[in-house]
């Protein structure tokens, strides 16, 4: 299914709007990307310009019960990996995606894992 040019422009604007508001906080940010099948999340240090921790649904294969359950498990796993690197507080960057469904489930998994944002 082809994506309309206006839809792509709207998505880029939304991502820019979200990220522009996050720059003032200075904490590492959790960047979320979801495709039709998988979901990816990484914690990025924007000052240094590199990824600190990453996790995706490609790594965790044993989870079933739908995409929301997979996103929740990714959030918990990312929180566990962040705790190992002494990351306690982050900023949640949903990018161009609306905060509902799998993105919200991933955020709930992060909170359940002990990460504050």
C-alpha positions, 0 to 999 in steps of 0.5 A: 500500500503506497503512502501518500506524499502528504501523509509522509510530510505530515509524519515528518512534521509530527516527528520534528515537533515532538523531538524539538520539544525534547531538546531542552531536557538534556536527558537520554531519550528513548526513540521508538520505531514501529513497523507493521511486524516489529517494534524497535526502541533505543536509548540515545545520548544526544549530546555524545551522539550515540546509542546507549542501549537498544532492543527490538522484537527481532531479538525476543522470539518467544513472546506471543499473544499479539503485538501489544504484548510483544511491545510491553516485553520490549519495554521491560527488556529495554528497562532491564538493559538500561538499569545495567548501564545505570540509566534511571531517567529518560525522555520518551520520544514517540517520533511520528507515532501516536501515543496509543497501542503498541507505543503506549504498551512499550512505555508502560513496559518501561515504567514497569521496569523502573525507568522514569520519564 
